[in-house]
């Protein structure tokens, strides 16, 4: 029984030790997190700061607050203004209230609980103790402090102070005030490094990067640092928002566009990734190399809808080189939706293609599209928009023969019958109609070519009769033959 008691006593002590360690770790984690709630209305600002440390507090003020140079005292408040600091810790409540009277004299009152105590000694000491924490946890007198630090030691001095601030909200406010001073390029790089490494909030990172985009993009070095900082934003929404702003406002070089595309690849959201790529095409004239990079980046888009949007925008804004065209088709090979594949190919066919390019397109249509309906839509667009002579016609007929649906195959042949061809080309087309399995559809297809055959020579008529011989139904065979008599 004694051994059992010892065992449970030892186990209890171990559990208490683990709980104490977890409590310590949790306390440390809380101390690293600062929550700042700011409300400004009608000239009055209320700030509540909670960060797990002993200097959590609430602050309310109105008017312009002037600090001493050591940040330990308030030396002036504009007429009609006031400031109140409240803090509770370990059951003790302290409060300081300050306001200027009608003569501009500053009145300071100090309270412990509900009792007013003399300010001169303990109140002044408590203000000197709490005020630096208040300033580093809020935006109170932020402009005055940034001005002072900048005068004393430039960007380095301001960033040194920013490093002592816990709240991303307050850090962001100080950095934006610093950016308003138009720091030199080397200082901008230092600022961007701080944004990328010391600010955790995607929102505040993005707000800084959008604050003065053109300043960040004035040189290759600052642009590279800007793009690197943008790449550290985790939120697809905020990252794409910053990238689109830089594309619209900045003068990114062709070389820097490569870095931008690299960042775009890290965006997980198809919607946001597509929106950035489309923004690029809407606002920039790209080299062939970067067009290929853009199209290649679209391969990382999983959504057929968004990928099709990007590719169609590329077609509308860029003249594709041969290598760009190949990259375009490679990107399309991942589109599984026949509808979206057909819609992109249809727009691509508005451009005149050589026989090799047309062959690649038709091969892609055959390999990627299972729907004869959508294949037929593409092939009819080929007939309507492309010059079908020589190899191009051969390529089309090869694709046409590979279709399984007699209805859709016949519809493409009927589209062909509306065009004018040489005798040799017409002979080639008539021979290809043998691939139609349905007597009804083959007969109707041949009849659609009958006017051209009647005006042709004996060779054409013989080719027509040879095609009719593959019709097994006497009824349909007779209808087809009579069409050329």
Buried (B, 14 or more C-beta within 10 A) or exposed (E): EEEEEEEEEEEEEEEEEEEEEEEEEEEEEBEEEBBBEBEEEEEEBBBBBBBBBEBBBBBBBBBEBBBEEEBBBBEBBEEEBBBBBBBEEEEEEBBBBBBBEEEEEBEBBBBBEEEEBEBEEEBBEBBBEBBBBBBBBBBBBBEBBBBBBBEEEBBEBBBEBBEEBBBBBBBBBBBBBBBEEEBEBEBBBBBBBBBBEBBEBBBBBBBBBBBBBEBBBBBEEBBBBBBBBBBBBEBBBBBBBBBBBBBEBBEBBEEBBEBBBEBBEBBEBBBBBBBBBBBBBEBBEBEBBBBBBBBBBBBBBEBBBBBBBBBBBBBEBBEBBEEBBBBBBBBBEBBEBBBBBBBBBBBBBEEEBEBEBBBBBBBBBBEBBEBBBBBBBBBBBBBEBBEBEEEBBBBBBBBBEBBEBBBBBBBBBBBBBEBEBEBEBBBBBBBBBBBBEBBBBBBBBBBBBBEBBEEBEEEBBBBBBEBBEBBEBEEBBEBBBEBBE
